[in-house]
Amino acid sequence: MAKTKNGAGIEKSFYDEYYKNRSKAFAYCLGNIQLFEVQRPLSYYGIKTPPQLL
């Protein structure tokens, strides 16, 4: 958590609850982010459900 606490974009209470009773947590470091002017649905990318809900 020390490596991600300043850039995770979530509250510590959410982090603590989400990772409760887990021995590992993973994070992605994003670079070269492209912002789109128009929000697109997941179906535009061939995705039906957000990966974290699978």
FENZI-V156780 format. One record per residue. N is the residue number from 1. RES is the residue in three letters. SS is DSSP state (A for helix, B for strand, O for the rest). OMEGA is omega as a letter, one per 30 degrees, with the letter a starting at -180 (NA if undefined). Layout:
N,RES,SS,OMEGA ; N,RES,SS,OMEGA
This chain:
1,MET,O,a ; 2,ALA,O,a ; 3,LYS,O,a ; 4,THR,O,a ; 5,LYS,O,a ; 6,ASN,O,a ; 7,GLY,O,a ; 8,ALA,O,a ; 9,GLY,O,l ; 10,ILE,O,l ; 11,GLU,O,l ; 12,LYS,A,a ; 13,SER,A,l ; 14,PHE,A,l ; 15,TYR,A,a ; 16,ASP,A,a ; 17,GLU,A,a ; 18,TYR,A,a ; 19,TYR,O,l ; 20,LYS,O,l ; 21,ASN,O,l ; 22,ARG,O,a ; 23,SER,O,a ; 24,LYS,O,l ; 25,ALA,O,a ; 26,PHE,O,l ; 27,ALA,O,l ; 28,TYR,O,l ; 29,CYS,O,a ; 30,LEU,O,l ; 31,GLY,O,a ; 32,ASN,O,a ; 33,ILE,O,l ; 34,GLN,O,l ; 35,LEU,O,l ; 36,PHE,O,l ; 37,GLU,O,a ; 38,VAL,O,l ; 39,GLN,O,a ; 40,ARG,O,l ; 41,PRO,O,l ; 42,LEU,A,a ; 43,SER,A,l ; 44,TYR,A,a ; 45,TYR,A,l ; 46,GLY,O,a ; 47,ILE,O,l ; 48,LYS,O,a ; 49,THR,O,l ; 50,PRO,O,a ; 51,PRO,A,a ; 52,GLN,A,l ; 53,LEU,A,a ; 54,LEU,O,NA
